[in-house]
Amino acid sequence: MPRDFRDTLPDVRDGLTRPERILLHTLHRLQQERGDRSVPSALLYGHVVEHLDIGPDEFQELLTRIVGRRVP
């Protein structure tokens, strides 16, 4: 259950929710810092939780929703 109802409302500009936007912004920043190399999800999670109060399961659901496919 989201902690704030605004976290579930998609932005009218692009349809992203606040947590999705934070995840994508953080991923972009980390890729730039790493020289456009892949960012391990554990590293991404560590940086995302600085901005969002989510657990590993919620993070994985968010990441899956952004990527659009399930990881076995």
PQR file of N, CA, C, O and H, with PARSE charges and radii, in Angstrom:
ATOM      1  N   MET A   1       0.837  -1.177   0.000 -0.4000 1.5000
ATOM      2  CA  MET A   1       0.000   0.000   0.000 -0.0000 2.0000
ATOM      3  C   MET A   1       0.886   1.247   0.000  0.5500 1.7000
ATOM      4  O   MET A   1       1.747   1.389   0.868 -0.5500 1.4000
ATOM      5  N   PRO A   2       0.688   2.144  -0.955 -0.5600 1.5000
ATOM      6  CA  PRO A   2       1.501   3.358  -0.996  0.2800 2.0000
ATOM      7  C   PRO A   2       1.322   4.197   0.259  0.5500 1.7000
ATOM      8  O   PRO A   2       0.239   4.231   0.844 -0.5500 1.4000
ATOM      9  N   ARG A   3       2.375   4.862   0.663 -0.4000 1.5000
ATOM     10  CA  ARG A   3       2.315   5.693   1.859 -0.0000 2.0000
ATOM     11  C   ARG A   3       1.634   7.027   1.594  0.5500 1.7000
ATOM     12  O   ARG A   3       1.102   7.646   2.516 -0.5500 1.4000
ATOM     13  H   ARG A   3       3.255   4.834   0.188  0.4000 1.0000
ATOM     14  N   ASP A   4       1.646   7.473   0.351 -0.4000 1.5000
ATOM     15  CA  ASP A   4       1.080   8.765  -0.015 -0.0000 2.0000
ATOM     16  C   ASP A   4       0.262   8.572  -1.285  0.5500 1.7000
ATOM     17  O   ASP A   4       0.758   7.995  -2.253 -0.5500 1.4000
ATOM     18  H   ASP A   4       2.078   6.970  -0.398  0.4000 1.0000
ATOM     19  N   PHE A   5      -0.970   9.038  -1.299 -0.4000 1.5000
ATOM     20  CA  PHE A   5      -1.829   8.824  -2.462 -0.0000 2.0000
ATOM     21  C   PHE A   5      -1.246   9.453  -3.723  0.5500 1.7000
ATOM     22  O   PHE A   5      -1.557   9.008  -4.827 -0.5500 1.4000
ATOM     23  H   PHE A   5      -1.373   9.506  -0.513  0.4000 1.0000
ATOM     24  N   ARG A   6      -0.409  10.475  -3.583 -0.4000 1.5000
ATOM     25  CA  ARG A   6       0.194  11.119  -4.752 -0.0000 2.0000
ATOM     26  C   ARG A   6       1.195  10.215  -5.457  0.5500 1.7000
ATOM     27  O   ARG A   6       1.512  10.435  -6.626 -0.5500 1.4000
ATOM     28  H   ARG A   6      -0.155  10.837  -2.686  0.4000 1.0000
ATOM     29  N   ASP A   7       1.698   9.193  -4.752 -0.4000 1.5000
ATOM     30  CA  ASP A   7       2.641   8.264  -5.373 -0.0000 2.0000
ATOM     31  C   ASP A   7       1.975   7.375  -6.415  0.5500 1.7000
ATOM     32  O   ASP A   7       2.660   6.780  -7.247 -0.5500 1.4000
ATOM     33  H   ASP A   7       1.440   9.014  -3.803  0.4000 1.0000
ATOM     34  N   THR A   8       0.650   7.279  -6.381 -0.4000 1.5000
ATOM     35  CA  THR A   8      -0.049   6.417  -7.331 -0.0000 2.0000
ATOM     36  C   THR A   8      -0.617   7.187  -8.513  0.5500 1.7000
ATOM     37  O   THR A   8      -1.057   6.580  -9.489 -0.5500 1.4000
ATOM     38  H   THR A   8       0.094   7.763  -5.705  0.4000 1.0000
ATOM     39  N   LEU A   9      -0.616   8.514  -8.442 -0.4000 1.5000
ATOM     40  CA  LEU A   9      -1.173   9.315  -9.526 -0.0000 2.0000
ATOM     41  C   LEU A   9      -0.149   9.510 -10.630  0.5500 1.7000
ATOM     42  O   LEU A   9       0.931  10.046 -10.384 -0.5500 1.4000
ATOM     43  H   LEU A   9      -0.259   9.007  -7.649  0.4000 1.0000
ATOM     44  N   PRO A  10      -0.477   9.078 -11.854 -0.5600 1.5000
ATOM     45  CA  PRO A  10       0.464   9.310 -12.954  0.2800 2.0000
ATOM     46  C   PRO A  10       0.465  10.773 -13.373  0.5500 1.7000
ATOM     47  O   PRO A  10      -0.564  11.448 -13.332 -0.5500 1.4000
ATOM     48  N   ASP A  11       1.629  11.246 -13.774 -0.4000 1.5000
ATOM     49  CA  ASP A  11       1.781  12.616 -14.261 -0.0000 2.0000
ATOM     50  C   ASP A  11       1.119  12.725 -15.632  0.5500 1.7000
ATOM     51  O   ASP A  11       1.241  11.815 -16.453 -0.5500 1.4000
ATOM     52  H   ASP A  11       2.464  10.697 -13.808  0.4000 1.0000
ATOM     53  N   VAL A  12       0.431  13.814 -15.881 -0.4000 1.5000
ATOM     54  CA  VAL A  12      -0.278  13.971 -17.155 -0.0000 2.0000
ATOM     55  C   VAL A  12       0.678  14.129 -18.328  0.5500 1.7000
ATOM     56  O   VAL A  12       0.290  13.877 -19.469 -0.5500 1.4000
ATOM     57  H   VAL A  12       0.333  14.552 -15.214  0.4000 1.0000
ATOM     58  N   ARG A  13       1.904  14.536 -18.081 -0.4000 1.5000
ATOM     59  CA  ARG A  13       2.857  14.748 -19.183 -0.0000 2.0000
ATOM     60  C   ARG A  13       3.320  13.436 -19.809  0.5500 1.7000
ATOM     61  O   ARG A  13       3.416  13.333 -21.032 -0.5500 1.4000
ATOM     62  H   ARG A  13       2.220  14.741 -17.155  0.4000 1.0000
ATOM     63  N   ASP A  14       3.608  12.433 -18.981 -0.4000 1.5000
ATOM     64  CA  ASP A  14       4.168  11.199 -19.531 -0.0000 2.0000
ATOM     65  C   ASP A  14       3.621   9.923 -18.892  0.5500 1.7000
ATOM     66  O   ASP A  14       4.001   8.825 -19.298 -0.5500 1.4000
ATOM     67  H   ASP A  14       3.530  12.517 -17.987  0.4000 1.0000
ATOM     68  N   GLY A  15       2.748  10.044 -17.912 -0.4000 1.5000
ATOM     69  CA  GLY A  15       2.134   8.872 -17.289 -0.0000 2.0000
ATOM     70  C   GLY A  15       2.963   8.205 -16.207  0.5500 1.7000
ATOM     71  O   GLY A  15       2.568   7.166 -15.680 -0.5500 1.4000
ATOM     72  H   GLY A  15       2.440  10.936 -17.581  0.4000 1.0000
ATOM     73  N   LEU A  16       4.114   8.790 -15.866 -0.4000 1.5000
ATOM     74  CA  LEU A  16       4.948   8.211 -14.815 -0.0000 2.0000
ATOM     75  C   LEU A  16       4.455   8.633 -13.441  0.5500 1.7000
ATOM     76  O   LEU A  16       4.017   9.765 -13.239 -0.5500 1.4000
ATOM     77  H   LEU A  16       4.435   9.635 -16.294  0.4000 1.0000
ATOM     78  N   THR A  17       4.534   7.704 -12.506 -0.4000 1.5000
ATOM     79  CA  THR A  17       4.237   8.039 -11.114 -0.0000 2.0000
ATOM     80  C   THR A  17       5.504   8.610 -10.482  0.5500 1.7000
ATOM     81  O   THR A  17       6.585   8.532 -11.065 -0.5500 1.4000
ATOM     82  H   THR A  17       4.890   6.783 -12.670  0.4000 1.0000
ATOM     83  N   ARG A  18       5.368   9.179  -9.299 -0.4000 1.5000
ATOM     84  CA  ARG A  18       6.522   9.757  -8.605 -0.0000 2.0000
ATOM     85  C   ARG A  18       7.619   8.714  -8.358  0.5500 1.7000
ATOM     86  O   ARG A  18       8.786   8.992  -8.632 -0.5500 1.4000
ATOM     87  H   ARG A  18       4.490   9.243  -8.825  0.4000 1.0000
ATOM     88  N   PRO A  19       7.274   7.513  -7.845 -0.5600 1.5000
ATOM     89  CA  PRO A  19       8.336   6.512  -7.644  0.2800 2.0000
ATOM     90  C   PRO A  19       9.008   6.089  -8.950  0.5500 1.7000
ATOM     91  O   PRO A  19      10.220   5.871  -8.968 -0.5500 1.4000
ATOM     92  N   GLU A  20       8.255   5.969 -10.032 -0.4000 1.5000
ATOM     93  CA  GLU A  20       8.849   5.604 -11.320 -0.0000 2.0000
ATOM     94  C   GLU A  20       9.820   6.684 -11.786  0.5500 1.7000
ATOM     95  O   GLU A  20      10.906   6.380 -12.279 -0.5500 1.4000
ATOM     96  H   GLU A  20       7.271   6.146 -10.017  0.4000 1.0000
ATOM     97  N   ARG A  21       9.428   7.937 -11.629 -0.4000 1.5000
ATOM     98  CA  ARG A  21      10.288   9.046 -12.038 -0.0000 2.0000
ATOM     99  C   ARG A  21      11.574   9.063 -11.210  0.5500 1.7000
ATOM    100  O   ARG A  21      12.654   9.291 -11.756 -0.5500 1.4000
ATOM    101  H   ARG A  21       8.546   8.184 -11.228  0.4000 1.0000
ATOM    102  N   ILE A  22      11.473   8.826  -9.913 -0.4000 1.5000
ATOM    103  CA  ILE A  22      12.661   8.791  -9.046 -0.0000 2.0000
ATOM    104  C   ILE A  22      13.587   7.656  -9.465  0.5500 1.7000
ATOM    105  O   ILE A  22      14.802   7.839  -9.541 -0.5500 1.4000
ATOM    106  H   ILE A  22      10.596   8.641  -9.470  0.4000 1.0000
ATOM    107  N   LEU A  23      13.015   6.484  -9.737 -0.4000 1.5000
ATOM    108  CA  LEU A  23      13.825   5.344 -10.153 -0.0000 2.0000
ATOM    109  C   LEU A  23      14.549   5.647 -11.457  0.5500 1.7000
ATOM    110  O   LEU A  23      15.749   5.392 -11.560 -0.5500 1.4000
ATOM    111  H   LEU A  23      12.028   6.335  -9.675  0.4000 1.0000
ATOM    112  N   LEU A  24      13.860   6.179 -12.446 -0.4000 1.5000
ATOM    113  CA  LEU A  24      14.493   6.475 -13.734 -0.0000 2.0000
ATOM    114  C   LEU A  24      15.556   7.568 -13.623  0.5500 1.7000
ATOM    115  O   LEU A  24      16.611   7.482 -14.251 -0.5500 1.4000
ATOM    116  H   LEU A  24      12.885   6.387 -12.363  0.4000 1.0000
ATOM    117  N   HIS A  25      15.275   8.585 -12.827 -0.4000 1.5000
ATOM    118  CA  HIS A  25      16.247   9.663 -12.642 -0.0000 2.0000
ATOM    119  C   HIS A  25      17.507   9.124 -11.949  0.5500 1.7000
ATOM    120  O   HIS A  25      18.628   9.453 -12.337 -0.5500 1.4000
ATOM    121  H   HIS A  25      14.418   8.654 -12.317  0.4000 1.0000
ATOM    122  N   THR A  26      17.308   8.302 -10.934 -0.4000 1.5000
ATOM    123  CA  THR A  26      18.438   7.722 -10.207 -0.0000 2.0000
ATOM    124  C   THR A  26      19.242   6.792 -11.112  0.5500 1.7000
ATOM    125  O   THR A  26      20.472   6.810 -11.086 -0.5500 1.4000
ATOM    126  H   THR A  26      16.397   8.034 -10.619  0.4000 1.0000
ATOM    127  N   LEU A  27      18.558   5.989 -11.904 -0.4000 1.5000
ATOM    128  CA  LEU A  27      19.240   5.096 -12.837 -0.0000 2.0000
ATOM    129  C   LEU A  27      20.075   5.894 -13.832  0.5500 1.7000
ATOM    130  O   LEU A  27      21.221   5.535 -14.103 -0.5500 1.4000
ATOM    131  H   LEU A  27      17.559   5.975 -11.926  0.4000 1.0000
ATOM    132  N   HIS A  28      19.525   6.954 -14.371 -0.4000 1.5000
ATOM    133  CA  HIS A  28      20.245   7.783 -15.337 -0.0000 2.0000
ATOM    134  C   HIS A  28      21.504   8.395 -14.700  0.5500 1.7000
ATOM    135  O   HIS A  28      22.582   8.388 -15.295 -0.5500 1.4000
ATOM    136  H   HIS A  28      18.595   7.246 -14.151  0.4000 1.0000
ATOM    137  N   ARG A  29      21.344   8.916 -13.495 -0.4000 1.5000
ATOM    138  CA  ARG A  29      22.480   9.528 -12.798 -0.0000 2.0000
ATOM    139  C   ARG A  29      23.582   8.505 -12.531  0.5500 1.7000
ATOM    140  O   ARG A  29      24.762   8.798 -12.724 -0.5500 1.4000
ATOM    141  H   ARG A  29      20.468   8.922 -13.011  0.4000 1.0000
ATOM    142  N   LEU A  30      23.199   7.299 -12.086 -0.4000 1.5000
ATOM    143  CA  LEU A  30      24.187   6.260 -11.799 -0.0000 2.0000
ATOM    144  C   LEU A  30      24.882   5.775 -13.071  0.5500 1.7000
ATOM    145  O   LEU A  30      26.078   5.486 -13.052 -0.5500 1.4000
ATOM    146  H   LEU A  30      22.240   7.061 -11.930  0.4000 1.0000
ATOM    147  N   GLN A  31      24.142   5.685 -14.170 -0.4000 1.5000
ATOM    148  CA  GLN A  31      24.769   5.284 -15.435 -0.0000 2.0000
ATOM    149  C   GLN A  31      25.809   6.308 -15.868  0.5500 1.7000
ATOM    150  O   GLN A  31      26.877   5.942 -16.358 -0.5500 1.4000
ATOM    151  H   GLN A  31      23.170   5.919 -14.186  0.4000 1.0000
ATOM    152  N   GLN A  32      25.505   7.578 -15.690 -0.4000 1.5000
ATOM    153  CA  GLN A  32      26.469   8.620 -16.047 -0.0000 2.0000
ATOM    154  C   GLN A  32      27.715   8.529 -15.170  0.5500 1.7000
ATOM    155  O   GLN A  32      28.837   8.658 -15.661 -0.5500 1.4000
ATOM    156  H   GLN A  32      24.638   7.875 -15.292  0.4000 1.0000
ATOM    157  N   GLU A  33      27.515   8.305 -13.875 -0.4000 1.5000
ATOM    158  CA  GLU A  33      28.649   8.188 -12.961 -0.0000 2.0000
ATOM    159  C   GLU A  33      29.521   6.987 -13.292  0.5500 1.7000
ATOM    160  O   GLU A  33      30.736   7.024 -13.097 -0.5500 1.4000
ATOM    161  H   GLU A  33      26.604   8.200 -13.476  0.4000 1.0000
ATOM    162  N   ARG A  34      28.901   5.919 -13.795 -0.4000 1.5000
ATOM    163  CA  ARG A  34      29.628   4.687 -14.091 -0.0000 2.0000
ATOM    164  C   ARG A  34      30.104   4.624 -15.539  0.5500 1.7000
ATOM    165  O   ARG A  34      30.539   3.566 -15.994 -0.5500 1.4000
ATOM    166  H   ARG A  34      27.914   5.889 -13.953  0.4000 1.0000
ATOM    167  N   GLY A  35      30.030   5.720 -16.262 -0.4000 1.5000
ATOM    168  CA  GLY A  35      30.496   5.738 -17.642 -0.0000 2.0000
ATOM    169  C   GLY A  35      29.589   4.954 -18.580  0.5500 1.7000
ATOM    170  O   GLY A  35      30.067   4.240 -19.460 -0.5500 1.4000
ATOM    171  H   GLY A  35      29.676   6.579 -15.893  0.4000 1.0000
ATOM    172  N   ASP A  36      28.289   5.087 -18.393 -0.4000 1.5000
ATOM    173  CA  ASP A  36      27.267   4.401 -19.199 -0.0000 2.0000
ATOM    174  C   ASP A  36      27.324   2.879 -19.078  0.5500 1.7000
ATOM    175  O   ASP A  36      26.799   2.172 -19.938 -0.5500 1.4000
ATOM    176  H   ASP A  36      27.900   5.667 -17.677  0.4000 1.0000
ATOM    177  N   ARG A  37      27.954   2.372 -18.025 -0.4000 1.5000
ATOM    178  CA  ARG A  37      27.942   0.929 -17.782 -0.0000 2.0000
ATOM    179  C   ARG A  37      26.644   0.550 -17.093  0.5500 1.7000
ATOM    180  O   ARG A  37      25.938   1.402 -16.554 -0.5500 1.4000
ATOM    181  H   ARG A  37      28.381   2.946 -17.327  0.4000 1.0000
ATOM    182  N   SER A  38      26.339  -0.736 -17.117 -0.4000 1.5000
ATOM    183  CA  SER A  38      25.139  -1.247 -16.455 -0.0000 2.0000
ATOM    184  C   SER A  38      25.198  -0.967 -14.953  0.5500 1.7000
ATOM    185  O   SER A  38      26.267  -0.959 -14.342 -0.5500 1.4000
ATOM    186  H   SER A  38      26.913  -1.429 -17.554  0.4000 1.0000
ATOM    187  N   VAL A  39      24.031  -0.743 -14.389 -0.4000 1.5000
ATOM    188  CA  VAL A  39      23.926  -0.474 -12.954 -0.0000 2.0000
ATOM    189  C   VAL A  39      23.296  -1.695 -12.294  0.5500 1.7000
ATOM    190  O   VAL A  39      22.167  -2.054 -12.627 -0.5500 1.4000
ATOM    191  H   VAL A  39      23.163  -0.750 -14.886  0.4000 1.0000
ATOM    192  N   PRO A  40      24.000  -2.340 -11.368 -0.5600 1.5000
ATOM    193  CA  PRO A  40      23.400  -3.484 -10.663  0.2800 2.0000
ATOM    194  C   PRO A  40      22.156  -3.045  -9.887  0.5500 1.7000
ATOM    195  O   PRO A  40      22.122  -1.954  -9.317 -0.5500 1.4000
ATOM    196  N   SER A  41      21.140  -3.904  -9.873 -0.4000 1.5000
ATOM    197  CA  SER A  41      19.901  -3.520  -9.206 -0.0000 2.0000
ATOM    198  C   SER A  41      20.089  -3.287  -7.710  0.5500 1.7000
ATOM    199  O   SER A  41      19.381  -2.467  -7.126 -0.5500 1.4000
ATOM    200  H   SER A  41      21.167  -4.790 -10.335  0.4000 1.0000
ATOM    201  N   ALA A  42      21.018  -3.985  -7.082 -0.4000 1.5000
ATOM    202  CA  ALA A  42      21.268  -3.756  -5.657 -0.0000 2.0000
ATOM    203  C   ALA A  42      21.799  -2.340  -5.423  0.5500 1.7000
ATOM    204  O   ALA A  42      21.419  -1.683  -4.453 -0.5500 1.4000
ATOM    205  H   ALA A  42      21.593  -4.652  -7.556  0.4000 1.0000
ATOM    206  N   LEU A  43      22.674  -1.875  -6.308 -0.4000 1.5000
ATOM    207  CA  LEU A  43      23.197  -0.512  -6.204 -0.0000 2.0000
ATOM    208  C   LEU A  43      22.074   0.498  -6.441  0.5500 1.7000
ATOM    209  O   LEU A  43      21.959   1.488  -5.718 -0.5500 1.4000
ATOM    210  H   LEU A  43      22.983  -2.409  -7.095  0.4000 1.0000
ATOM    211  N   LEU A  44      21.254   0.242  -7.451 -0.4000 1.5000
ATOM    212  CA  LEU A  44      20.134   1.123  -7.742 -0.0000 2.0000
ATOM    213  C   LEU A  44      19.178   1.179  -6.559  0.5500 1.7000
ATOM    214  O   LEU A  44      18.720   2.256  -6.179 -0.5500 1.4000
ATOM    215  H   LEU A  44      21.348  -0.562  -8.038  0.4000 1.0000
ATOM    216  N   TYR A  45      18.877   0.024  -5.978 -0.4000 1.5000
ATOM    217  CA  TYR A  45      17.982  -0.024  -4.810 -0.0000 2.0000
ATOM    218  C   TYR A  45      18.552   0.814  -3.665  0.5500 1.7000
ATOM    219  O   TYR A  45      17.822   1.566  -3.019 -0.5500 1.4000
ATOM    220  H   TYR A  45      19.250  -0.852  -6.287  0.4000 1.0000
ATOM    221  N   GLY A  46      19.843   0.686  -3.418 -0.4000 1.5000
ATOM    222  CA  GLY A  46      20.473   1.444  -2.340 -0.0000 2.0000
ATOM    223  C   GLY A  46      20.330   2.944  -2.509  0.5500 1.7000
ATOM    224  O   GLY A  46      20.209   3.672  -1.523 -0.5500 1.4000
ATOM    225  H   GLY A  46      20.436   0.075  -3.943  0.4000 1.0000
ATOM    226  N   HIS A  47      20.343   3.412  -3.743 -0.4000 1.5000
ATOM    227  CA  HIS A  47      20.198   4.847  -3.994 -0.0000 2.0000
ATOM    228  C   HIS A  47      18.727   5.275  -4.011  0.5500 1.7000
ATOM    229  O   HIS A  47      18.396   6.386  -3.595 -0.5500 1.4000
ATOM    230  H   HIS A  47      20.441   2.821  -4.544  0.4000 1.0000
ATOM    231  N   VAL A  48      17.851   4.396  -4.490 -0.4000 1.5000
ATOM    232  CA  VAL A  48      16.425   4.737  -4.555 -0.0000 2.0000
ATOM    233  C   VAL A  48      15.829   4.854  -3.149  0.5500 1.7000
ATOM    234  O   VAL A  48      14.998   5.728  -2.901 -0.5500 1.4000
ATOM    235  H   VAL A  48      18.119   3.494  -4.828  0.4000 1.0000
ATOM    236  N   VAL A  49      16.246   3.981  -2.230 -0.4000 1.5000
ATOM    237  CA  VAL A  49      15.679   4.033  -0.884 -0.0000 2.0000
ATOM    238  C   VAL A  49      16.093   5.293  -0.126  0.5500 1.7000
ATOM    239  O   VAL A  49      15.542   5.584   0.936 -0.5500 1.4000
ATOM    240  H   VAL A  49      16.921   3.271  -2.431  0.4000 1.0000
ATOM    241  N   GLU A  50      17.052   6.037  -0.657 -0.4000 1.5000
ATOM    242  CA  GLU A  50      17.384   7.331  -0.053 -0.0000 2.0000
ATOM    243  C   GLU A  50      16.265   8.339  -0.304  0.5500 1.7000
ATOM    244  O   GLU A  50      16.138   9.327   0.420 -0.5500 1.4000
ATOM    245  H   GLU A  50      17.499   5.801  -1.519  0.4000 1.0000
ATOM    246  N   HIS A  51      15.449   8.085  -1.339 -0.4000 1.5000
ATOM    247  CA  HIS A  51      14.370   9.014  -1.714 -0.0000 2.0000
ATOM    248  C   HIS A  51      12.979   8.456  -1.460  0.5500 1.7000
ATOM    249  O   HIS A  51      12.026   9.218  -1.291 -0.5500 1.4000
ATOM    250  H   HIS A  51      15.551   7.283  -1.927  0.4000 1.0000
ATOM    251  N   LEU A  52      12.852   7.136  -1.432 -0.4000 1.5000
ATOM    252  CA  LEU A  52      11.554   6.492  -1.250 -0.0000 2.0000
ATOM    253  C   LEU A  52      11.626   5.497  -0.099  0.5500 1.7000
ATOM    254  O   LEU A  52      12.652   4.853   0.116 -0.5500 1.4000
ATOM    255  H   LEU A  52      13.625   6.517  -1.569  0.4000 1.0000
ATOM    256  N   ASP A  53      10.536   5.381   0.629 -0.4000 1.5000
ATOM    257  CA  ASP A  53      10.448   4.403   1.706 -0.0000 2.0000
ATOM    258  C   ASP A  53       9.785   3.145   1.147  0.5500 1.7000
ATOM    259  O   ASP A  53       8.585   2.934   1.322 -0.5500 1.4000
ATOM    260  H   ASP A  53       9.702   5.905   0.454  0.4000 1.0000
ATOM    261  N   ILE A  54      10.593   2.303   0.465 -0.4000 1.5000
ATOM    262  CA  ILE A  54      10.073   1.068  -0.109 -0.0000 2.0000
ATOM    263  C   ILE A  54      10.986  -0.087   0.260  0.5500 1.7000
ATOM    264  O   ILE A  54      12.185   0.086   0.478 -0.5500 1.4000
ATOM    265  H   ILE A  54      11.568   2.475   0.323  0.4000 1.0000
ATOM    266  N   GLY A  55      10.389  -1.272   0.323 -0.4000 1.5000
ATOM    267  CA  GLY A  55      11.155  -2.470   0.607 -0.0000 2.0000
ATOM    268  C   GLY A  55      11.643  -3.109  -0.680  0.5500 1.7000
ATOM    269  O   GLY A  55      11.300  -2.657  -1.773 -0.5500 1.4000
ATOM    270  H   GLY A  55       9.415  -1.412   0.145  0.4000 1.0000
ATOM    271  N   PRO A  56      12.443  -4.161  -0.553 -0.5600 1.5000
ATOM    272  CA  PRO A  56      12.990  -4.829  -1.742  0.2800 2.0000
ATOM    273  C   PRO A  56      11.909  -5.378  -2.676  0.5500 1.7000
ATOM    274  O   PRO A  56      12.058  -5.315  -3.896 -0.5500 1.4000
ATOM    275  N   ASP A  57      10.829  -5.912  -2.118 -0.4000 1.5000
ATOM    276  CA  ASP A  57       9.763  -6.458  -2.959 -0.0000 2.0000
ATOM    277  C   ASP A  57       9.059  -5.362  -3.744  0.5500 1.7000
ATOM    278  O   ASP A  57       8.776  -5.524  -4.932 -0.5500 1.4000
ATOM    279  H   ASP A  57      10.707  -5.963  -1.127  0.4000 1.0000
ATOM    280  N   GLU A  58       8.776  -4.247  -3.078 -0.4000 1.5000
ATOM    281  CA  GLU A  58       8.140  -3.112  -3.767 -0.0000 2.0000
ATOM    282  C   GLU A  58       9.066  -2.553  -4.846  0.5500 1.7000
ATOM    283  O   GLU A  58       8.616  -2.186  -5.931 -0.5500 1.4000
ATOM    284  H   GLU A  58       9.006  -4.116  -2.114  0.4000 1.0000
ATOM    285  N   PHE A  59      10.360  -2.489  -4.540 -0.4000 1.5000
ATOM    286  CA  PHE A  59      11.330  -2.011  -5.522 -0.0000 2.0000
ATOM    287  C   PHE A  59      11.343  -2.920  -6.745  0.5500 1.7000
ATOM    288  O   PHE A  59      11.360  -2.444  -7.880 -0.5500 1.4000
ATOM    289  H   PHE A  59      10.726  -2.787  -3.659  0.4000 1.0000
ATOM    290  N   GLN A  60      11.334  -4.237  -6.507 -0.4000 1.5000
ATOM    291  CA  GLN A  60      11.367  -5.189  -7.619 -0.0000 2.0000
ATOM    292  C   GLN A  60      10.108  -5.053  -8.480  0.5500 1.7000
ATOM    293  O   GLN A  60      10.188  -5.132  -9.705 -0.5500 1.4000
ATOM    294  H   GLN A  60      11.320  -4.624  -5.585  0.4000 1.0000
ATOM    295  N   GLU A  61       8.953  -4.851  -7.853 -0.4000 1.5000
ATOM    296  CA  GLU A  61       7.716  -4.642  -8.610 -0.0000 2.0000
ATOM    297  C   GLU A  61       7.802  -3.370  -9.450  0.5500 1.7000
ATOM    298  O   GLU A  61       7.392  -3.355 -10.610 -0.5500 1.4000
ATOM    299  H   GLU A  61       8.888  -4.787  -6.857  0.4000 1.0000
ATOM    300  N   LEU A  62       8.332  -2.317  -8.863 -0.4000 1.5000
ATOM    301  CA  LEU A  62       8.494  -1.050  -9.572 -0.0000 2.0000
ATOM    302  C   LEU A  62       9.453  -1.208 -10.748  0.5500 1.7000
ATOM    303  O   LEU A  62       9.171  -0.732 -11.848 -0.5500 1.4000
ATOM    304  H   LEU A  62       8.665  -2.329  -7.920  0.4000 1.0000
ATOM    305  N   LEU A  63      10.562  -1.862 -10.525 -0.4000 1.5000
ATOM    306  CA  LEU A  63      11.550  -2.086 -11.575 -0.0000 2.0000
ATOM    307  C   LEU A  63      10.964  -2.951 -12.694  0.5500 1.7000
ATOM    308  O   LEU A  63      11.197  -2.687 -13.873 -0.5500 1.4000
ATOM    309  H   LEU A  63      10.791  -2.248  -9.631  0.4000 1.0000
ATOM    310  N   THR A  64      10.210  -3.977 -12.321 -0.4000 1.5000
ATOM    311  CA  THR A  64       9.568  -4.842 -13.306 -0.0000 2.0000
ATOM    312  C   THR A  64       8.560  -4.058 -14.134  0.5500 1.7000
ATOM    313  O   THR A  64       8.464  -4.254 -15.346 -0.5500 1.4000
ATOM    314  H   THR A  64      10.021  -4.192 -11.362  0.4000 1.0000
ATOM    315  N   ARG A  65       7.818  -3.182 -13.497 -0.4000 1.5000
ATOM    316  CA  ARG A  65       6.830  -2.363 -14.207 -0.0000 2.0000
ATOM    317  C   ARG A  65       7.527  -1.431 -15.199  0.5500 1.7000
ATOM    318  O   ARG A  65       7.030  -1.227 -16.307 -0.5500 1.4000
ATOM    319  H   ARG A  65       7.896  -3.023 -12.513  0.4000 1.0000
ATOM    320  N   ILE A  66       8.660  -0.871 -14.818 -0.4000 1.5000
ATOM    321  CA  ILE A  66       9.403   0.033 -15.701 -0.0000 2.0000
ATOM    322  C   ILE A  66      10.006  -0.739 -16.878  0.5500 1.7000
ATOM    323  O   ILE A  66       9.901  -0.306 -18.026 -0.5500 1.4000
ATOM    324  H   ILE A  66       9.064  -1.036 -13.919  0.4000 1.0000
ATOM    325  N   VAL A  67      10.631  -1.870 -16.595 -0.4000 1.5000
ATOM    326  CA  VAL A  67      11.299  -2.655 -17.624 -0.0000 2.0000
ATOM    327  C   VAL A  67      10.273  -3.327 -18.530  0.5500 1.7000
ATOM    328  O   VAL A  67      10.482  -3.425 -19.739 -0.5500 1.4000
ATOM    329  H   VAL A  67      10.717  -2.222 -15.663  0.4000 1.0000
ATOM    330  N   GLY A  68       9.177  -3.784 -17.958 -0.4000 1.5000
ATOM    331  CA  GLY A  68       8.114  -4.373 -18.746 -0.0000 2.0000
ATOM    332  C   GLY A  68       8.206  -5.871 -18.952  0.5500 1.7000
ATOM    333  O   GLY A  68       7.474  -6.432 -19.767 -0.5500 1.4000
ATOM    334  H   GLY A  68       9.007  -3.704 -16.976  0.4000 1.0000
ATOM    335  N   ARG A  69       9.098  -6.527 -18.223 -0.4000 1.5000
ATOM    336  CA  ARG A  69       9.157  -7.993 -18.327 -0.0000 2.0000
ATOM    337  C   ARG A  69       9.608  -8.582 -17.006  0.5500 1.7000
ATOM    338  O   ARG A  69      10.318  -7.941 -16.231 -0.5500 1.4000
ATOM    339  H   ARG A  69       9.693  -6.072 -17.561  0.4000 1.0000
ATOM    340  N   ARG A  70       9.190  -9.799 -16.763 -0.4000 1.5000
ATOM    341  CA  ARG A  70       9.544 -10.496 -15.537 -0.0000 2.0000
ATOM    342  C   ARG A  70      10.907 -11.145 -15.681  0.5500 1.7000
ATOM    343  O   ARG A  70      11.271 -11.603 -16.764 -0.5500 1.4000
ATOM    344  H   ARG A  70       8.614 -10.320 -17.393  0.4000 1.0000
ATOM    345  N   VAL A  71      11.652 -11.185 -14.603 -0.4000 1.5000
ATOM    346  CA  VAL A  71      12.941 -11.856 -14.562 -0.0000 2.0000
ATOM    347  C   VAL A  71      12.718 -13.188 -13.847  0.5500 1.7000
ATOM    348  O   VAL A  71      12.149 -13.209 -12.755 -0.5500 1.4000
ATOM    349  H   VAL A  71      11.356 -10.813 -13.723  0.4000 1.0000
ATOM    350  N   PRO A  72      13.161 -14.309 -14.448 -0.5600 1.5000
ATOM    351  CA  PRO A  72      12.922 -15.635 -13.813  0.2800 2.0000
ATOM    352  C   PRO A  72      13.639 -15.788 -12.494  0.5500 1.7000
ATOM    353  O   PRO A  72      13.535 -16.834 -11.853 -0.5500 1.4000
TER
END
